[in-house]
Amino acid sequence: MLLELSGTSLLLLLGALFTPWNRTFTSGPAAVNVQDRPSVRLDHATVTGLKKDALEYFLGVPYAQPPVGDLRLRPPQLIESYDGKIDATAYGHPCLSQPIDVVSSFPPEVIAGMTPFFEALAPSANVTESEDCLQLNIVRPANVSANVKLPVVFWIHGGAFVQGSNAISLYNGTRFVERSVELDEPVIFVAINYRLYVLGFLGGNEIKDAGVGNLGLQDQRAALRWVNKHISAFGGDPSKVTIWGESAGSMSVFLHLYANNGDTEGLFRAAIMSSGFAAPVGDITDVQGTYDFIVDQVGCSSADDTLACLRTVPADTLLTAANVAPGGIPAFFPRAGGPLVAMPPMHLPAKGQIAEVPFITGDTKDEGTVTSSDGIDVTTDEGFLDYIIQACFPRASRSDLSTLLQLYPSDPAAGSPFDTGDAYAYSPQYKRIAAAKGDWLFHGPRRLFLDKVSAKRTAYNFLSARGNFPGLGAFHGTDLLNALEGGDMSDYFIRFVRHIDPNAETGVHWPPYDATARSTLQFNEGSMPVSVAADDQRLAGTEELNRLSSRFPL
């Protein structure tokens, strides 16, 4: 395991599988020989983009002032007006991040089988990380007039809040917008960067008192305000924005639904959450030890104002300190007590005020497999308990998890990847661990959310059981190969973005979710690619895991 710290499995489950920024990937709009240069008038500026086939791209458009120098570790400063010329023909810088590896412990044949997924997560172009990263990409159908008012998808990438960018190939929006045109349901796709890791989600009392917590979440909100103000210049309708994220991006969408007591500020009218809901974390002051450690490591402990001192430290020095800070990656998650998060996320479904918007939620069937290779050496019940405590509930004891031991048996046939019998049991506990971890962070929080709010909001629920990779099944993130690449999931999502209803006149009808029938649209392999099923697998297990998460937050 790369990081031997409490709760690091949270990192490993959040869509940050492998982002090789030193690779060259030549399938993006910037990689082709483009002759046409579409332009848009933005305030007093001319924005020049790229045209490829039937789409137009405006890349790397800055939405906020560069958060550098004295603007580091401060709320985003939205750009109020534009002048001159803006070259929007190349992807902007990804934000500074934490490199991670979650697959190297798997057998070689498993890793080789993941090649298509690795390729999809490669950068769309040669890009380098920078603090100057608050930019967004806009993809639209070609020859759109400013007054056409197309619905807008606002994409928030995943990556455990420590990694990722809008320059990843899978996130470039190309096939999604192409498919919307093919369906005669055109949309505009906006993908953003937001600050990550120590520069985006540092916690502690000093951070809370200064109102500079959850900065990455604040960046997302600022980008939504930019879209509300400027997307009409690109042919978009600011009153028809759907926010959509996967993994950490989905957790962000969940938090935006509850921000400001559910007041959307008119920034979005619908939401899609793909594999990410309430993270099992507590207050922003709970990670004071992480703040103090970083302050000491970078030489700011004697400063009268340690936060001001952190603004003067070289960025690489901050990253080096964060890489070895106590608390691990969960210390850099959005937390209660910071802006936009009123209470611990697991409390929001029961106690928070949610926005009055319809939404889609869903998970993959085998959310936990891809990050469970570090459990291959676990062979006993006691080892299973110790692993789950270290990974998920570091404040708990073995006795606290006695019920969980019964609900997640050691029988490989009951584990994940599900419905594979005794196959892929790389160790006596691997499939058991994978089942529990996937339910802990994904299926459990999703069900808690749906059961609390589906009676008062229109909700649709899906399960992706497709894309079965050997040894991993339908693992975390594999639904995006369907949802973003023009598959049948894209069709449902496009209709939802357009009409706030995912259904067509023909095809399998997706019923709204209610806590009794638990109707779920399931994407399958085989002769029945789409079906409606009840979301009731391992219900007692997910309920117990939710209880434990509330008792023992990270």
C-alpha positions in Angstrom: 0.0 0.0 0.0 1.3 3.4 -0.9 0.3 5.3 2.2 0.2 3.5 5.5 -2.1 6.0 7.3 -5.5 5.9 8.9 -8.3 6.1 6.5 -6.2 6.1 3.4 -8.6 3.6 1.8 -10.8 6.6 1.4 -8.3 8.0 -1.1 -7.9 4.8 -2.9 -11.6 4.5 -3.6 -12.2 7.9 -5.1 -11.5 7.7 -8.8 -7.8 8.6 -8.6 -6.6 5.3 -9.9 -3.8 6.4 -12.1 -3.1 9.8 -13.6 0.2 9.7 -15.5 0.9 13.4 -16.2 4.1 12.5 -18.0 2.3 10.6 -20.7 1.3 12.0 -24.1 -2.2 11.2 -25.2 -3.0 12.5 -28.7 -6.8 12.2 -28.9 -8.1 15.6 -27.9 -9.2 18.6 -29.9 -5.8 20.2 -29.4 -4.1 17.3 -31.0 -5.7 17.6 -34.5 -4.9 19.9 -37.4 -7.7 22.5 -37.0 -8.4 25.1 -39.6 -11.5 26.9 -38.2 -11.1 29.1 -35.2 -14.5 29.9 -33.7 -14.7 33.0 -31.5 -17.0 34.3 -28.9 -17.3 37.8 -27.5 -16.9 37.8 -23.7 -17.4 41.3 -22.2 -14.8 43.3 -24.1 -12.6 40.3 -25.0 -12.6 37.9 -28.0 -12.2 34.3 -27.0 -10.8 32.1 -29.8 -11.3 28.3 -29.7 -11.0 25.3 -31.9 -13.3 23.5 -34.2 -13.1 19.7 -34.8 -15.7 18.1 -36.9 -19.1 19.0 -35.6 -17.9 20.4 -32.2 -16.3 23.6 -31.0 -13.9 23.8 -28.0 -13.0 26.7 -25.8 -10.2 25.4 -23.6 -8.4 26.8 -20.5 -10.7 29.8 -20.1 -9.8 31.5 -16.7 -12.8 31.9 -14.4 -11.0 33.3 -11.4 -7.8 35.2 -10.6 -4.7 32.9 -10.3 -4.7 31.8 -6.6 -1.0 32.6 -6.2 1.1 34.8 -4.0 -1.2 36.5 -1.4 -4.2 34.9 -3.1 -3.0 31.4 -2.1 -5.2 29.9 0.6 -7.9 32.5 0.0 -11.4 32.3 -1.5 -11.5 32.5 -5.3 -11.6 35.9 -6.8 -14.0 35.7 -9.7 -12.9 37.5 -12.8 -15.4 40.3 -13.2 -14.7 41.4 -16.8 -12.5 40.5 -19.7 -10.5 42.6 -22.2 -8.3 41.9 -25.2 -7.8 38.5 -26.7 -8.1 35.1 -25.0 -6.5 32.1 -26.6 -8.7 29.2 -25.7 -7.0 26.6 -28.0 -5.1 24.6 -25.4 -5.9 22.9 -22.0 -5.0 24.9 -19.0 -2.8 23.7 -16.1 -4.1 21.0 -13.8 -4.0 22.1 -10.1 -1.2 20.8 -7.9 -1.9 17.3 -6.8 -0.8 14.1 -5.0 0.4 11.2 -7.1 -1.0 7.9 -6.1 -0.9 4.2 -7.1 -3.6 1.7 -6.1 -3.2 -1.2 -8.5 0.4 -2.3 -8.4 -0.3 -5.1 -5.9 -2.7 -6.9 -8.2 -1.6 -9.9 -10.3 -0.2 -8.7 -13.7 -3.1 -10.1 -15.7 -5.5 -7.9 -13.7 -3.4 -4.8 -14.3 -3.1 -5.6 -18.0 -6.9 -6.0 -18.2 -7.3 -2.4 -16.9 -5.4 -0.9 -19.9 -8.6 0.6 -21.5 -9.4 2.4 -18.3 -5.9 3.7 -17.9 -5.9 5.0 -21.4 -9.2 6.8 -20.8 -7.7 8.5 -17.7 -4.7 9.8 -19.6 -4.3 13.5 -20.2 -5.8 14.8 -23.4 -2.6 16.9 -24.1 0.8 17.7 -22.7 -0.1 19.6 -19.6 1.9 20.6 -16.5 0.6 21.3 -13.0 0.5 24.8 -11.6 -1.1 26.8 -8.8 -2.5 29.0 -11.7 -5.2 26.4 -12.6 -8.6 27.9 -12.1 -9.8 27.4 -15.7 -12.7 25.7 -17.4 -13.3 24.1 -20.8 -16.5 24.6 -22.9 -17.6 22.1 -25.6 -20.5 22.9 -27.8 -22.1 21.9 -31.1 -20.6 23.8 -34.0 -22.2 27.0 -35.3 -24.2 27.7 -32.3 -25.6 31.2 -32.0 -25.5 33.1 -28.8 -29.3 33.2 -28.5 -29.9 29.4 -28.9 -30.0 28.8 -25.1 -28.8 25.1 -24.9 -29.0 23.3 -21.6 -25.6 23.0 -19.8 -23.7 20.1 -18.2 -21.3 21.3 -15.5 -18.8 18.6 -14.9 -16.8 18.2 -11.6 -14.0 15.7 -11.9 -13.1 13.1 -9.3 -9.7 12.2 -7.8 -10.2 12.0 -4.0 -9.9 15.8 -3.7 -6.2 15.4 -4.2 -5.9 14.6 -7.9 -7.5 15.0 -11.3 -8.2 17.8 -13.9 -10.4 18.7 -16.8 -7.6 17.8 -19.2 -8.2 14.0 -18.7 -9.2 12.4 -22.0 -12.4 10.8 -20.6 -13.6 14.2 -19.3 -13.2 16.2 -22.5 -16.9 16.0 -23.2 -16.5 15.1 -26.9 -18.6 12.0 -27.1 -21.2 13.2 -24.7 -21.9 16.4 -26.8 -21.6 14.4 -30.1 -24.2 12.0 -28.8 -26.5 14.8 -27.7 -26.4 16.1 -31.3 -27.1 12.7 -32.7 -30.2 12.5 -30.5 -31.2 16.0 -31.6 -31.0 17.0 -28.0 -27.9 19.2 -28.1 -26.2 20.3 -24.9 -23.1 22.3 -23.9 -20.5 20.6 -21.7 -18.4 22.6 -19.2 -15.6 21.0 -17.3 -13.7 22.8 -14.5 -10.5 22.7 -12.5 -10.6 23.4 -8.8 -7.9 23.5 -6.2 -6.9 20.2 -4.6 -5.1 18.7 -1.7 -3.2 21.0 0.6 -4.0 24.1 -1.4 -7.6 23.3 -1.8 -8.7 21.5 1.4 -6.4 22.3 4.2 -8.1 22.3 7.6 -7.5 23.4 11.2 -8.6 26.2 13.5 -6.7 28.9 11.7 -8.3 27.9 8.4 -11.7 27.9 10.0 -11.3 31.3 11.7 -10.1 32.9 8.4 -13.0 31.4 6.5 -10.7 29.7 4.0 -11.7 26.1 4.4 -13.1 24.0 1.6 -11.4 26.2 -1.0 -11.8 23.6 -3.7 -15.5 23.6 -3.1 -15.6 27.4 -3.1 -13.8 27.3 -6.5 -16.5 25.1 -7.8 -19.2 27.5 -6.6 -17.3 30.4 -8.2 -17.2 28.5 -11.5 -20.9 28.0 -11.3 -21.3 31.8 -10.9 -19.1 32.3 -13.9 -21.3 30.0 -15.9 -24.4 31.8 -14.7 -23.0 35.1 -15.9 -21.2 34.1 -19.1 -22.5 30.9 -20.6 -25.1 32.7 -22.6 -22.3 34.1 -24.7 -21.5 30.6 -25.8 -25.1 29.7 -26.5 -25.9 28.2 -23.2 -29.0 28.8 -21.0 -27.9 29.8 -17.4 -31.3 28.7 -16.1 -30.8 25.1 -17.3 -27.6 24.0 -15.7 -27.2 20.4 -14.4 -24.2 19.8 -12.1 -22.7 16.4 -12.5 -19.7 14.8 -10.8 -18.1 11.4 -10.3 -16.4 10.2 -7.1 -15.0 13.2 -5.3 -16.8 15.3 -7.9 -20.1 13.5 -7.0 -19.4 14.1 -3.3 -19.0 17.8 -4.3 -22.4 17.8 -6.0 -23.9 16.3 -2.9 -22.5 19.1 -0.8 -23.7 21.8 -3.2 -27.2 20.5 -2.8 -27.0 21.3 0.9 -24.9 24.4 0.7 -26.5 27.6 2.0 -29.4 25.7 3.5 -30.3 24.3 0.0 -30.2 27.7 -1.7 -29.0 27.1 -5.3 -28.7 30.8 -5.9 -30.2 30.1 -9.3 -26.9 28.4 -10.3 -28.3 25.0 -11.2 -31.6 23.3 -11.7 -30.7 19.6 -11.5 -27.9 17.3 -10.3 -26.3 13.9 -11.2 -24.2 12.1 -8.7 -22.1 9.1 -9.9 -20.4 7.2 -7.1 -20.0 9.7 -4.3 -22.3 11.1 -1.6 -21.7 11.9 2.1 -18.1 11.3 3.0 -17.7 9.9 6.6 -15.6 12.8 7.9 -16.1 15.3 10.7 -15.3 18.9 11.5 -12.5 20.9 9.9 -10.9 21.4 13.3 -10.5 17.6 13.7 -7.5 17.9 11.4 -5.6 20.5 13.5 -2.7 18.0 13.8 -2.3 18.0 10.0 -2.2 21.8 9.9 0.3 22.0 12.8 2.5 19.4 11.2 2.7 21.1 7.9 3.3 24.5 9.5 6.2 23.0 11.4 7.6 21.1 8.4 7.8 24.2 6.2 9.3 26.4 8.8 6.3 28.6 9.8 5.8 27.5 13.4 7.5 30.6 14.8 5.5 33.0 12.7 3.0 35.3 14.3 0.6 34.5 11.5 1.2 30.9 10.4 -1.5 31.1 7.7 0.2 34.2 6.2 3.5 32.4 6.4 2.1 29.4 4.4 1.4 31.8 1.5 5.1 32.6 1.2 6.4 29.0 1.1 7.3 27.4 -2.2 4.5 25.2 -3.4 6.7 22.1 -3.7 7.7 22.5 -0.1 4.0 22.5 0.9 3.3 19.4 -1.2 6.3 17.6 0.3 5.1 18.3 3.8 1.5 17.3 3.0 2.7 14.0 1.6 3.8 12.8 5.0 1.4 14.7 7.2 -0.7 12.8 9.8 -4.3 12.0 8.9 -3.6 10.9 5.4 -5.7 11.9 2.4 -9.0 12.1 4.4 -7.5 15.2 6.2 -7.9 17.0 2.9 -11.6 16.4 2.4 -14.4 19.0 2.6 -15.4 19.2 6.2 -18.0 20.7 8.5 -17.2 24.1 9.8 -15.8 25.3 6.6 -17.7 27.3 4.0 -20.6 25.5 2.2 -20.6 22.5 4.7 -22.8 23.2 7.7 -22.5 19.9 9.5 -20.7 16.5 9.0 -21.8 15.2 5.6 -23.3 12.0 7.0 -25.7 14.1 9.0 -26.9 16.2 6.1 -29.6 13.7 4.7 -31.4 13.7 8.1 -30.7 17.2 9.4 -29.8 19.4 6.4 -32.0 21.4 4.0 -31.6 20.1 0.5 -32.1 22.1 -2.7 -35.4 21.8 -4.5 -34.0 20.1 -7.6 -34.4 16.7 -9.1 -31.4 14.4 -9.2 -29.9 11.2 -10.4 -27.7 9.0 -8.1 -25.9 5.7 -8.8 -23.0 3.4 -8.2 -21.1 0.7 -9.9 -21.7 -2.9 -8.7 -18.2 -3.5 -7.4 -17.1 -0.1 -6.0 -14.5 -1.6 -3.6 -12.5 -4.1 -5.6 -10.0 -1.8 -7.3 -8.6 -0.6 -4.0 -8.5 -3.8 -2.1 -5.3 -5.3 -3.3 -3.6 -4.2 -0.1 -5.8 -6.7 1.7 -4.4 -9.7 -0.2 -2.3 -10.7 2.8 -5.3 -10.7 5.2 -6.3 -14.3 6.0 -8.4 -14.4 9.2 -11.5 -12.8 10.7 -9.3 -10.9 13.2 -7.2 -9.6 10.3 -10.3 -8.5 8.5 -11.5 -6.5 11.5 -8.1 -4.9 12.0 -8.0 -4.0 8.3 -11.5 -2.4 8.3 -10.6 -0.5 11.5 -7.4 0.9 10.1 -9.0 1.7 6.7 -12.4 2.9 7.7 -13.0 3.3 11.4 -9.7 4.2 13.1 -11.5 5.2 16.3 -13.4 1.9 16.7 -12.5 -1.4 18.4 -12.9 -5.0 17.3 -16.0 -5.3 19.5 -17.6 -2.3 17.8 -17.4 -4.3 14.5 -18.7 -7.6 15.8 -22.0 -7.3 13.9 -20.2 -6.3 10.7 -18.3 -9.6 10.9 -21.5 -11.5 10.5 -23.0 -9.3 7.8 -19.9 -9.7 5.6 -19.0 -13.3 5.8 -15.7 -14.8 4.6 -17.3 -16.9 1.9 -15.8 -15.7 -1.4 -19.0 -16.3 -3.2 -20.6 -13.5 -1.1 -17.9 -11.0 -1.8 -17.0 -8.6 -4.5 -16.7 -8.8 -7.5 -20.2 -10.0 -6.8 -21.8 -13.0 -8.6 -18.5 -14.6 -9.5 -18.7 -17.5 -7.1 -15.3 -18.6 -5.7 -13.4 -17.0 -8.6 -10.9 -14.1 -8.0 -10.4 -15.0 -4.4 -6.8 -13.8 -4.4 -6.7 -14.3 -0.7 -9.1 -15.6 1.9 -10.3 -12.1 2.7 -9.9 -10.0 -0.5 -13.5 -10.3 -1.8 -14.9 -9.8 1.7 -12.8 -6.6 2.2 -13.8 -5.4 -1.3 -17.5 -5.8 -0.5 -17.3 -4.0 2.8 -15.2 -1.1 1.5 -17.5 -0.5 -1.5 -20.6 -0.5 0.7 -18.9 1.7 3.4 -18.1 4.6 1.1 -20.5 4.4 -1.7 -23.6 2.1 -1.5 -24.3 2.8 2.1 -24.2 6.7 1.9 -26.2 6.6 -1.3 -28.9 4.6 0.3 -28.9 6.8 3.4 -29.4 9.8 1.1 -32.1 8.3 -1.0 -34.1 6.9 1.9 -34.1 10.3 3.6 -34.9 12.6 0.7 -36.6 10.6 -2.1 -40.0 11.2 -0.6 -39.6 15.0 -1.0 -37.5 15.3 -4.2 -37.7 13.6 -7.6 -34.8 11.0 -7.6 -33.6 8.4 -10.1 -31.2 5.7 -9.1 -28.9 3.5 -11.2 -26.5 0.6 -10.8 -23.8 0.0 -13.4 -23.1 -3.7 -13.6 -21.4 -3.5 -16.9 -17.7 -3.4 -17.9 -16.7 -6.5 -15.9 -13.0 -6.5 -15.7 -11.3 -9.8 -14.7 -10.8 -9.9 -10.9 -12.4 -6.4 -10.5 -15.9 -6.7 -11.9 -17.7 -3.4 -12.5 -15.3 -1.4 -10.4 -15.3 2.2 -9.4 -15.4 4.6 -12.3 -16.2 2.1 -15.0 -19.7 3.6 -15.5 -18.0 6.6 -17.0 -17.0 4.6 -20.0 -20.7 4.4 -20.7 -21.9 7.7 -19.3 -19.3 10.0 -20.9 -18.6 8.0 -24.1 -21.9 8.1 -25.8 -23.4 4.9 -24.5 -27.0 4.2 -23.4 -26.3 5.8 -20.0 -25.3 9.0 -21.9 -28.8 8.9 -23.6 -30.6 8.8 -20.3 -28.4 11.5 -18.8 -28.8 13.8 -21.9 -32.5 13.6 -21.7 -32.4 14.4 -18.0 -30.2 17.4 -18.7 -32.6 18.6 -21.4 -36.0 17.8 -19.9 -35.5 16.9 -16.2 -36.7 13.5 -17.2 -34.3 10.7 -18.4 -37.0 8.8 -20.3 -37.8 8.6 -24.0 -41.0 7.5 -25.6 -39.5 4.1 -26.3 -37.0 1.9 -24.4 -36.8 0.8 -20.8 -38.6 3.2 -18.6 -36.6 4.6 -15.6 -39.0 5.0 -12.7 -38.4 7.5 -10.0 -37.0 6.0 -6.8 -38.9 5.5 -3.6 -37.8 3.9 -0.4 -40.4 1.1 -0.7 -40.0 -0.2 -4.2 -36.3 0.9 -4.4 -36.6 0.9 -8.2 -33.2 1.2 -9.9 -32.2 1.3 -13.5 -29.5 -1.4 -14.0 -27.0 -1.4 -16.8 -26.0 -5.1 -17.5 -23.8 -7.3 -19.6 -25.5 -9.8 -21.9 -28.8 -10.0 -23.7 -30.6 -7.6 -21.4 -28.4 -4.5 -21.3 -30.9 -2.4 -19.3 -33.4 -3.5 -16.8 -35.2 -2.3 -13.7 -34.4 -4.0 -10.4 -34.7 -3.4 -6.7 -31.7 -1.8 -4.9 -31.9 -4.2 -1.9 -28.6 -6.2 -1.9 -26.8 -6.3 1.5 -29.2 -3.8 3.0 -28.4 -4.8 6.6 -24.8 -4.5 5.9 -25.0 -1.0 4.4 -27.2 0.1 7.3 -24.6 -1.1 9.8 -21.8 0.6 8.0 -23.7 3.8 8.0 -24.2 3.6 11.7 -20.5 3.0 12.2 -19.6 5.9 10.0 -21.8 8.2 12.1 -20.2 6.9 15.3 -16.6 6.9 14.1 -16.0 9.6 11.4 -12.6 10.0 9.9 
